[in-house]
Amino acid sequence: MTATYLKQTFRDEVSVTVVESERVGTVGVGEATFSTIRHFFAYLGLEERDWMPSCAASYKLGIRYANWREVGTYFYHPFERLPVLDGFTLDDWWLHLDGDVENFDTSCLLLSALCEANRSPRLLDGSLFTTLLDREIGNANEQRTQFPYAYHFDADLLAKFLTTFGVERGVRHVVDDVVEVRRDERGWIDHLVTTEHGDIPGDLFVDCTGFRGLLINGVLEEPFESFEDVLPNNRAVALRVPADPGREMAPYTSATAAEAGWIWTIPLYERVGTGYVYSDEFCDPAEAERTLRRFAAPDRPDLEANHIRMRIGRNRNSWVKNCVAIGLSSGFVEPLESTGIFFIQHGIEQLVNYFPDRDWDPALAVRYNRSIAEVIDGVKEFLVMHYCAAGREDTPYWKAAKSRAVPEGLAERLESWRTLLPEPDTIYPRFHGFEAYNWKVMLIGLGKAPARPRPALAGLDPSGAMAEFAAIRRQAERLVAELPGCREYVSRLHG
């Protein structure tokens, strides 16, 4: 991702070389994404038909959270902003009109209905579902919907696709083992020493070595700051389960709360990626694998399990001297909101934004490091809120989730949200990819809506809000009736 983006940006002004070993594998997961990923593909000039069939890709309208409030319940967290009526967002009107937590998402958000009915976000002619709404309500839907979907894809296949794409556009691809990293008299990285290709010099080195942080932590010894005091999940086990072509494809990621963590389910074109994210304080790897197999593939003992030890936290600085860490070598929380690839994309975009010249102005690295740290810290706080607000208290793991420390400022915010739902000026204050509506949807879905509605609404006419609720129901019924199933559309896209 980094190499292709830099080459697309700087063309022949910058020489880009990727060095990777055939003997060193990747994590091999990271299959669900954030809706901003569309900007990455668009920047490279790629349409969905260009890359999705090569990457077993499908659509993601949001995340389905199951068993987080209590066993047997679920709700959706879609890529959709809440409508505004008379200056107040629809969640406030929902509370005022005696909203029921069981149906908040389907009452206030259109995409929940598409998730529930396994619908594609596109018509068979390729047009976005909003074209159906435009004929009915003009452009009013734009206040509700950010870009309404992200993707699921096979991360290994995407890496192979981008390798070919990048090499065709001038990226040099070196397959070799790095045996030594040599520095100059300043302590900056001067060149890599490889087995077959000898010395590979460079001006700027991008560390994409995953949790190992080979350059940033190993060579340059930049400290890594752990988040395990507030986010205890530090392990995962994953399976690749063949998909049943006779079953409908869900257009969402599932996050199902389990005894010592949660289980992801990601439907791809020909298989389902699934994994159990857990804390080894409450579960050992063998038990985690048994739990996942019972849940996802009880009749497939032959499937190979991939056990992963996750490094949760971030580097104190992701840009040190002439080295920039991107992806897992920079920082990682856990995959609960599919932010791993979002962190990669954000890191790349900021690297372009603060790209140095030969003067290496130190202010560029300072600004870059601040931006990366703020994004990761904000996502950390958002995820901690998931556990603080979850209704589950039926196992030692979920009981402990209630008593853990919280990041500075979050406790005060949580207390204020007992009276009023989050607003743009009461959430984590710096850019982190999530907006006030994300915090609202999660708090309400987890069962932490304020006990009383906003007092101001008692003096307003609710007829406009009631009409909006009725319009959402009407539009949802129409979309479900007219949109193809997700498998039907994705199958056609894949040919």
C-alpha positions in Angstrom: 0.0 0.0 0.0 2.8 2.4 0.9 4.9 1.8 -2.2 2.0 2.1 -4.6 0.7 5.3 -3.0 4.1 7.0 -2.9 4.8 6.0 -6.5 1.4 7.3 -7.6 2.1 10.6 -5.8 5.6 11.4 -6.8 5.9 9.4 -10.0 9.5 9.6 -11.3 10.6 12.2 -8.8 11.0 9.5 -6.1 12.5 6.0 -6.5 10.6 3.4 -4.5 11.9 0.0 -3.6 10.2 -2.7 -1.6 12.4 -5.3 0.1 10.6 -8.4 1.4 11.6 -11.9 2.3 9.9 -15.1 0.9 10.7 -16.7 4.3 9.0 -14.2 6.5 5.2 -14.4 6.5 2.6 -11.7 7.2 -0.1 -11.8 9.8 -2.5 -12.8 7.1 -5.6 -11.3 8.6 -6.9 -7.7 8.5 -9.8 -8.4 6.1 -12.3 -5.8 7.1 -11.9 -2.1 6.5 -13.1 1.4 7.2 -15.2 3.4 4.7 -12.3 5.8 4.0 -10.5 2.9 2.2 -12.4 4.0 -1.0 -10.1 7.0 -1.1 -7.1 4.8 -1.3 -8.3 2.9 -4.3 -9.7 6.0 -6.0 -6.3 7.7 -5.5 -4.6 4.8 -7.4 -7.3 5.2 -10.2 -8.8 1.8 -9.4 -12.5 1.0 -9.9 -14.1 -1.9 -7.9 -14.2 -4.1 -11.0 -10.4 -3.6 -11.4 -9.4 -5.0 -8.0 -12.2 -6.7 -6.2 -12.3 -9.9 -8.2 -8.6 -10.4 -7.7 -8.9 -10.1 -3.9 -12.0 -12.2 -3.1 -13.6 -8.9 -2.0 -17.1 -8.2 -0.8 -19.0 -5.3 0.8 -19.2 -4.1 4.3 -22.0 -1.7 5.4 -21.1 -1.8 9.0 -20.5 -4.1 12.0 -23.1 -6.3 13.7 -22.5 -6.5 17.5 -24.0 -9.6 19.0 -24.2 -10.6 22.7 -22.4 -7.4 23.9 -25.5 -6.0 25.8 -26.6 -9.5 26.9 -26.6 -12.9 25.3 -29.2 -13.1 22.5 -29.2 -9.4 21.6 -27.5 -7.6 18.6 -27.4 -4.2 16.9 -25.7 -2.7 13.9 -23.0 0.0 13.7 -23.2 1.2 10.1 -21.4 3.8 8.0 -24.3 6.3 8.3 -24.7 9.7 9.9 -27.9 10.4 11.8 -30.5 12.8 10.3 -31.0 16.2 11.9 -34.5 17.6 12.6 -35.1 21.1 14.0 -31.5 21.3 15.1 -31.4 18.0 17.0 -30.2 14.6 15.7 -32.7 11.8 15.4 -31.3 9.9 18.3 -32.4 12.7 20.6 -35.9 12.6 19.1 -35.9 8.8 19.4 -35.2 9.1 23.2 -37.8 11.8 23.5 -40.5 9.6 21.8 -39.8 6.7 24.2 -37.3 4.9 22.1 -36.8 1.2 22.6 -33.1 0.2 22.7 -34.0 -3.0 20.9 -34.8 -1.1 17.6 -32.8 2.1 17.7 -30.6 1.1 14.8 -33.4 0.1 12.5 -35.6 3.1 13.5 -32.9 5.7 12.9 -30.6 4.2 10.3 -31.3 3.0 6.8 -28.3 0.7 6.4 -29.4 -1.5 9.3 -32.3 -2.7 7.2 -29.9 -3.5 4.3 -27.7 -5.5 6.7 -30.6 -7.3 8.2 -31.8 -8.3 4.7 -28.3 -9.1 3.3 -28.6 -6.6 0.5 -25.9 -5.2 -1.8 -25.3 -1.5 -1.6 -25.4 -1.4 -5.4 -28.0 -2.2 -8.0 -27.2 -4.7 -10.7 -26.4 -1.9 -13.1 -23.7 -0.8 -10.6 -25.4 2.4 -9.3 -25.3 3.1 -5.6 -28.5 2.5 -3.6 -28.8 6.2 -3.0 -30.0 6.7 -6.5 -33.3 5.0 -5.4 -33.5 7.5 -2.6 -32.7 10.5 -4.8 -35.9 9.9 -6.8 -37.9 10.0 -3.6 -36.3 12.6 -1.3 -33.9 14.6 -3.4 -30.5 15.0 -1.8 -31.7 14.8 1.8 -30.0 11.5 2.3 -26.6 13.2 2.0 -26.9 14.6 5.5 -27.3 11.1 6.8 -24.9 9.0 4.8 -21.1 9.3 4.7 -19.8 6.9 2.1 -22.0 4.0 3.0 -19.7 1.1 2.8 -16.2 -0.3 3.1 -14.9 -3.7 1.9 -14.0 -7.2 3.1 -11.0 -8.6 1.2 -8.3 -11.2 1.4 -5.3 -9.2 2.7 -2.8 -11.6 1.1 -4.5 -11.4 -2.3 -4.6 -7.6 -2.1 -0.8 -7.5 -1.3 -0.2 -9.6 -4.4 -2.5 -7.4 -6.5 -0.7 -4.3 -5.4 2.7 -5.8 -6.0 1.9 -6.3 -9.6 0.2 -3.0 -9.8 3.1 -1.2 -8.3 5.8 -3.0 -10.3 4.0 -2.1 -13.5 4.2 1.5 -12.5 7.9 1.6 -11.6 8.2 0.3 -8.0 11.3 -1.9 -7.7 10.5 -5.2 -6.0 13.4 -7.0 -4.3 12.7 -10.4 -2.9 15.6 -11.1 -0.5 16.6 -11.5 3.1 17.8 -8.5 5.1 20.8 -9.7 7.1 22.0 -6.3 8.5 20.9 -2.7 8.8 23.8 -0.2 8.8 23.7 3.4 10.0 25.8 6.5 9.3 27.7 8.6 11.8 24.5 10.4 12.8 22.8 7.2 13.7 20.5 7.4 10.7 19.9 4.4 8.5 22.3 4.3 5.6 21.6 1.0 3.8 20.3 -2.5 4.1 22.5 -5.5 3.6 20.8 -8.3 1.8 21.8 -11.9 1.0 21.5 -11.8 -2.8 21.3 -8.1 -3.8 24.0 -6.8 -1.6 23.7 -3.2 -0.2 20.4 -1.3 -0.8 20.8 2.3 0.1 18.1 4.9 0.6 17.2 8.3 1.9 13.9 7.4 3.7 13.2 4.0 5.1 9.6 2.8 5.7 9.3 0.1 8.4 6.5 -2.3 7.4 7.9 -5.2 9.4 4.7 -5.7 11.5 4.7 -6.3 15.2 8.5 -6.9 15.2 9.3 -3.2 14.3 12.6 -4.3 12.9 13.9 -0.8 12.1 11.9 1.5 14.3 12.2 -0.5 17.5 15.1 -2.9 16.8 17.6 -0.7 15.1 16.6 2.8 16.2 15.4 1.6 19.7 12.3 3.8 19.8 10.2 2.9 22.9 6.8 1.2 22.4 4.0 2.3 24.7 1.7 -0.6 25.6 -2.1 -0.1 25.9 -2.7 -3.4 27.8 -3.6 -1.5 31.0 -6.8 -0.4 29.3 -7.2 -2.9 26.3 -6.3 -6.3 27.7 -6.9 -8.4 24.5 -3.4 -9.5 23.4 -4.0 -12.7 21.4 -6.1 -14.0 18.5 -6.6 -17.3 16.8 -8.0 -17.3 13.2 -9.5 -19.8 10.8 -10.3 -19.6 7.1 -13.6 -21.4 6.6 -14.9 -22.3 3.1 -18.1 -20.3 2.2 -21.3 -22.1 1.4 -22.2 -20.7 -2.1 -25.9 -21.6 -1.4 -26.1 -19.2 1.5 -26.6 -15.5 1.3 -23.6 -13.3 1.9 -23.8 -10.9 4.8 -22.7 -7.3 3.9 -21.3 -6.7 7.3 -18.6 -7.8 9.8 -19.8 -9.6 12.9 -18.3 -9.0 16.3 -19.8 -11.6 18.7 -19.0 -11.3 22.4 -17.6 -14.6 23.8 -16.4 -15.7 27.3 -13.0 -14.1 27.2 -13.2 -11.7 24.3 -15.0 -11.6 21.0 -15.2 -13.5 17.7 -15.0 -11.8 14.3 -16.8 -13.1 11.2 -15.9 -11.6 7.8 -17.6 -13.0 4.7 -15.4 -13.0 1.6 -16.3 -14.2 -1.8 -15.3 -17.9 -1.5 -14.5 -18.2 2.2 -15.3 -16.7 5.6 -12.5 -15.2 7.7 -13.2 -15.8 11.4 -11.1 -15.3 14.6 -11.3 -15.1 18.3 -9.7 -12.0 19.9 -9.0 -12.6 23.6 -6.9 -11.9 26.7 -4.5 -14.6 27.8 -5.2 -13.5 31.3 -8.5 -15.2 31.0 -8.0 -17.9 28.3 -5.2 -20.0 27.0 -4.6 -20.5 23.2 -5.9 -24.1 23.3 -9.2 -23.2 24.8 -9.5 -20.2 22.5 -9.0 -22.4 19.5 -11.6 -24.9 20.8 -14.1 -22.0 21.4 -13.5 -20.7 17.8 -13.9 -24.1 16.2 -17.2 -24.8 18.1 -18.5 -21.4 16.9 -17.3 -21.2 13.3 -16.5 -24.7 12.0 -17.5 -27.6 14.3 -17.5 -30.0 11.4 -14.0 -29.0 10.0 -11.3 -30.2 12.4 -8.9 -30.2 9.4 -8.8 -26.4 9.1 -5.5 -24.9 10.2 -5.6 -22.4 13.0 -3.4 -19.3 12.9 -2.4 -18.2 16.4 -1.3 -14.5 16.7 0.2 -12.6 19.6 -0.8 -9.0 19.2 1.3 -6.0 20.3 -1.3 -3.5 21.6 -0.2 0.1 21.8 2.0 2.5 19.7 5.5 3.8 19.3 6.3 6.9 21.2 7.1 8.3 17.8 6.5 6.6 14.5 9.0 8.8 12.6 12.5 8.7 14.0 15.5 10.1 12.1 15.0 8.8 8.5 12.7 5.9 9.4 8.8 6.0 9.3 6.9 3.0 10.7 3.6 2.2 8.9 1.0 -0.3 10.0 1.6 -2.8 12.8 5.2 -1.5 13.3 3.7 1.9 14.2 0.8 0.9 16.4 -2.2 -1.3 16.8 -5.2 -1.5 19.1 -7.3 -4.5 18.3 -9.5 -5.3 15.3 -12.8 -4.5 16.9 -13.6 -1.5 14.6 -11.5 -2.6 11.7 -9.0 0.2 12.2 -5.8 -1.7 11.3 -5.9 -0.9 7.6 -7.3 2.6 8.4 -4.1 3.2 10.5 -2.0 2.1 7.4 -3.9 4.4 5.1 -3.7 7.4 7.5 0.0 6.9 8.0 0.6 6.8 4.3 -1.5 9.9 3.7 0.3 11.8 6.4 3.7 10.7 5.2 2.8 12.3 1.8 1.5 15.4 3.7 4.8 15.9 5.6 7.2 14.3 3.1 10.7 15.7 3.6 13.2 17.2 1.2 16.9 17.0 1.6 16.9 19.5 4.4 14.9 17.2 6.7 13.2 19.9 8.6 12.5 18.3 12.0 9.1 20.1 12.3 7.8 17.7 9.6 8.5 14.7 11.8 7.0 16.4 14.9 3.8 17.2 13.1 3.6 13.6 11.6 4.2 12.0 15.0 1.5 14.2 16.6 -1.0 13.2 13.9 -0.3 9.5 14.2 -0.4 9.5 18.0 -3.7 11.4 18.2 -5.4 9.0 15.8 -4.3 5.9 17.6 -5.0 7.3 21.0 -8.5 8.4 19.9 -9.3 4.9 18.6 -8.0 3.5 21.8 -10.4 5.6 23.8 -13.3 4.7 21.5 -12.6 0.9 21.9 -12.3 1.2 25.7 -15.7 2.8 25.7 -17.1 -0.4 24.1 -15.9 -2.5 27.0 -16.9 0.1 29.7 -20.4 0.4 28.3 -21.0 -3.3 27.5 -23.8 -4.9 29.5 -22.1 -8.3 29.8 -20.9 -9.1 33.4 -21.4 -12.9 33.3 -17.8 -14.1 33.2 -14.6 -13.0 35.0 -13.4 -11.4 31.7 -16.5 -9.2 31.4 -16.5 -8.3 35.0 -12.9 -7.2 34.8 -13.7 -5.1 31.8 -15.8 -2.9 34.1 -13.1 -2.3 36.6 -10.1 -1.5 34.4 -8.6 1.9 34.2 -9.8 4.2 31.4 -7.8 6.7 29.4 -7.5 10.2 30.8 -10.6 12.2 30.0 -12.8 9.2 29.1 -14.3 8.8 32.6 -15.5 12.4 32.7 -17.0 12.0 29.2 -18.8 8.8 30.2 -20.3 10.5 33.2 -21.5 13.5 31.0 -23.1 11.0 28.5 -25.3 9.7 31.3 -27.2 13.0 30.8 -26.7 13.9 27.1 -25.5 11.7 24.3 -22.1 12.5 22.7 -21.8 15.6 20.6 -18.9 16.7 18.4 -17.4 18.8 21.2 -17.8 16.1 23.9 -16.0 13.2 22.2 -12.3 12.7 21.9 -11.3 16.1 20.5 -8.9 15.3 17.7 -9.3 13.4 14.4 -9.4 9.7 15.0 -11.7 8.5 12.2 -14.9 8.4 14.3 -17.6 11.0 14.7 -20.1 11.8 17.3 -22.7 9.5 15.6 -20.3 6.6 16.0 -20.1 7.1 19.7 -23.9 7.5 20.0 -24.7 4.4 18.1 -22.4 2.3 20.2 -23.5 3.7 23.5 -27.2 3.2 22.7 -26.6 -0.2 21.2 -24.7 -1.3 24.3 -27.6 -0.2 26.5 -26.1 3.1 27.8 -28.5 5.6 26.5 -29.3 8.5 29.0 -32.2 7.6 31.3 -34.1 10.8 30.4 -34.5 12.6 27.0 -33.1 16.0 26.3 -35.4 18.5 28.1 -35.5 21.0 25.3 -37.4 18.7 23.0 -40.5 18.8 25.3 -41.1 22.3 23.9 -40.8 21.4 20.3 -43.3 19.9 17.8 -42.4 16.3 17.2 -44.3 15.9 13.9 -41.2 16.5 11.8 -39.3 13.8 13.6 -42.2 11.4 13.4 -42.4 11.9 9.7 -38.7 11.2 9.4 -39.1 7.9 11.3 -41.9 7.0 8.9 -39.7 8.0 5.9 -36.9 5.8 7.1 -39.3 2.8 7.4 -40.7 3.5 3.9 -37.3 3.9 2.3 -35.9 0.8 4.0 -38.8 -1.3 2.7 -38.1 0.0 -0.8 -34.4 -0.6 -0.7 -34.9 -4.2 0.6 -37.4 -4.8 -2.2 -35.4 -3.4 -5.0 -31.7 -4.1 -4.2 -30.1 -7.4 -5.1 -28.8 -9.8 -2.5 -25.1 -9.2 -1.6 -24.1 -12.6 -3.0 -25.9 -12.0 -6.3 -24.2 -8.7 -6.9 -20.7 -9.8 -5.8 -21.0 -12.9 -7.8 -21.8 -10.8 -10.9 -18.9 -8.5 -10.1 -16.5 -11.5 -9.8 -17.8 -12.9 -13.1 
